[in-house]
Amino acid sequence: MDFPRCDRCGDAGCKVGEPGKFKDCPTVVSDVTRDEIVERYHEPEINRIMQNAAKVERGTMQPVNGVLTPIRPRISEIMAFADLMGWKKIGVAFCLAARDEAIKLTKVLEARGFEVCSIICRNFSMQKREFDIAKEDCLKSEMETVCNPVYQAELLNEAGTQLNIVVGLCVGHDMLFSKSSNAYVTTLSVKDRMTGNNTIAPLYSGFFSEILKRY
């Protein structure tokens, strides 16, 4: 099959219900039909999530002086979504480097009445040498501690969290956490050491053009 390349589409006709104008459009590259996909969204849990996602979006975008305007941040959206789903127990998986932000987040969640479970990335103080990570791939030495996202997920699984929030986990570690989590996972912030966690800044600034070409 051909693979979709929505980045090559000039008009995003799918937004107004007119997809399929170019050969790589998702509507023409797969044997899966539109009706089959719609049917999947009618599975009870998936349908409920979709409905509540729409409610959260509509609750965030409100008319202000005649202009549809966002009135709350993502933190509030996450809590509103959890309320709609009836989720009361929330896990926070955070990086050591995002500890301050995680502490503030847990206080906000608790103030809203959620039960919070949180776990930092360096639990067990495991060392990079235990994973056969080469010395040249370490910041200082093979003895330095390494993140432990699998155990972060396992502890939150044991706690029975209904939703897990990622705060600042490294690339790769966030993937292992999401794959290992029994609960749904949403991301509040991600780690970007160079931009102070403003991950899309390099897409807008020419200062990053040569970096993106080389690395």
VENPETA-V746768 format. One line per field, one symbol per residue. ss: DSSP state (H for helix, E for strand, - for the rest). phi: phi as a letter, one per 40 degrees, with the letter a starting at -180 (. if undefined). burial: # if it has 24 or more other C-alpha atoms within 12 Angstrom, else .. A space follows every 50 residues. Layout:
# VENPETA-V746768
ss=???
phi=???
burial=???
This chain:
# VENPETA-V746768
ss=-----HHH----HHHH-----------------HHHHHHH---HHHHHHH HHHHHHHHHHEEEE--EEEE---HHHHHHHHHHHH---EEEEEE-HHHHH HHHHHHHHHHH---EEEEEE--HHH-EHHHH---HHH-------E---HH HHHHHHHHH---EEEEE-----HHHHHHHH---EEEEEE----------- HHHH-HHHHHHHHH-
phi=.cbcbcccccbfdccbgbcgcbcccdcbcbcccccccdcccccdcccccc cccccccccccbcbfgbcbcbaccdccccccccccgcbbbcbbbcdcbcc ccccccccccccgccbbbacccdgfcbcccbgccdcbbcbaccccbcbcc cdcccccccgcbabbcbgccdgccccccccccccbbbcabcbccbggccc dccbbcccdcccccb
burial=...................#.#..###....................... .#...##.##..............#.#######.#.#############. ###.##..#....##########....#.................##### #######.#.##########..##.###.##.#########......... ...............
